[in-house]
C-alpha cells in the first residue's frame, strides 16, 4: 500500500505521498509518484492501492472533471457511482484522495465519497498514522500545510512498513 495525505490551511492545499511500491514482501520501487495535479492543475489527486488501478481511476476522474466543468464534488460522485456499478471498474483495487481549494474528498469503490470534518485526510496503509499526526500538528502548532504533510509522512514512514521516506508533494494554489 502507501500513505497519501492532504491538508488545507490558510487558503493552501498540500497533498503528499510516499514513493514505495511493493510486490508481496519485496520493495520494487522507491520513488513512485502517486500524487498529481489534474484538470488544468487545479485539482490534486493521489491514490493508494494497485498502481495501474489508481492511475486508471485518476484518468476517469479527470474525464468526469472535464464533463462537469471542474465541479469536483459532482465529478467525484459520478465517478463513485460508475465505479460501483460497472463490472470492470468494480474489480479495481485502489482509493482516491482528491482536493481543490473548496473540497477534500475520499472516493472508494464501494460508492463512498467522503469529506472529513477537519481539513485533513489520509488514505493507504499508513494513512491513519499520518492523519493522527496531522490532526495533532494542525490543532496544536502554527505549522504550514506543507510542513504538516511532510512531518506526518515522515512519522508514518517510521511506523508503516509499506511507506518510505521518498515523498512527493503537490500544492494549490
N, C-alpha and C positions, 0 to 999 in steps of 0.2 A: 504494500500500500504506500502511503505517503502522508505528508502533512501539508495542508493548504489552509491559510488563514487570511482573513480580511478585517481591517479596522478602519472605521470612519471617525475622524476627529478634526475639528476646526476647519470644515469645508474641504478636507482632503480624504481620499480613499486610497489605502495601500493594500495590495494583496501580494502575498508571498508564498512560495512553496519550496520544498527541498528538491534535490535532483536525483535521488536514489531510485533506481529501477531494479527490482528483484525478480528472479525466477526461482520459485521454491525457496530454498535457503541460501541461494547464491546472489550476490550483487553483480548485475550485468553492466550497469552504467551509474556514474556518479553525478553527471551534470545535465540531466534531462531538464527541459523547460516545460513545466506543467501549468504555468500561468501565462496568459496572453492578453493583449488588448485586441478587441474586435469591434466591429461596426464603427468605422471611422475613428478608431482609437478612443471611443467614448465609453466602452464597457470593458470591465476586467472580468476574466473568466479563468477558473482553474479547475482541474479535475483530479479526482482520486479514484483509483481502480485500474482496470486494464487500459493500457495506453491507447491502443487502437480504438477502443470503445469511447474513451474520453475525448479523443480527437474528433471522432465521428459526431459525437454529441455537440462539441463546440461548433462544428460546421453547421449542424442543424439549427443550433441556437442563433447563429449569425444569419442564417436564412430567414428565421422567424423574425429577427430584428429588422431585416430588410422589409419583410412583408408588413410588419406593424409599425413602420417608420420610427424605429428606435425605442418604442414603448417596451421597456424591459419586463415589466410585470406581465403584460399581456403576452409577450413572446414566450416568457417562461411558462406561463400557464398552458399555452397552446403546445409547447414542446412536451410538457409533462403529460398532457392528455394523449398526444400522439405516441409518446414513449410507452405509456401504459397499455394502449390499445393495439398497437402494431405488433404483429407476431415476431418479426425480425428484430425490431427495436427492443422488445421485452427481454431479449437474451443479453442485451448489453450490460456489462458489469462495471459500472462507474457511477460517480456522483459529480455534480457540477456545483461550484460556488461561483456566483456571479454578482457583480456590483457596478453601479454607476453612482452619480452624486446623490440620487434620490433613494435608491433601494439597495439592499444587501439580501441576497436570496440563495437558498439551497434548493436544488432541483434533484429529485430522485426518480428512479424507475418505477416506484410504487405509486406515482402520481402526485407526490408531495411537492409543493412549492412553499417553502417556509421562510419567513422573515423574522429574525430574532428580535426580542425586546430591546436588547442592548445593541450598540453599533459595532458588534464584534461577532464573527462566526468563523468556525473552522470545521474542516472535514478530513477524513482519512484516518489512518491508524494512530497517528499522533495528534489528531485534532482535539481531543478532549484535554490533553496536556497543554497544548498551545492556547486553547481557549481559556482555560483556567488561569494561566499565567497572564494572558492579555487582559482579562477582566480585572485582576488584581492591580496590574500596572495602570490600567485606564482609570480605575477608581481612586488610586492612592498616589499617583505621580502626575507630573505635568509633561511626561514624555510625549513626543510626537507620534502620530500613527505609524510612521516608518520605524521609529525606534522600538515601539511596542511590537510590531510584527517581527523585526529582527531578533529581539530578545526572546519572544515567545517561541519562534522556530528553533532558536539555539537551545532552549530548555527542552523542548520536545525531542530534539535530536539526541539529547543526553539520556532520555528515558525510553524512547521508542526505537526498537531495532530496525524498523523499516523506514527511518527518517535519518538523513545525513545532514552535514553542515555546509553543503553546497547549495546556497539559497539563490533564488531568482525572485526579484521584486518588480512589481509594476505599480504605477501611481497615477491617480487622477486628481486634479486637472493637470 
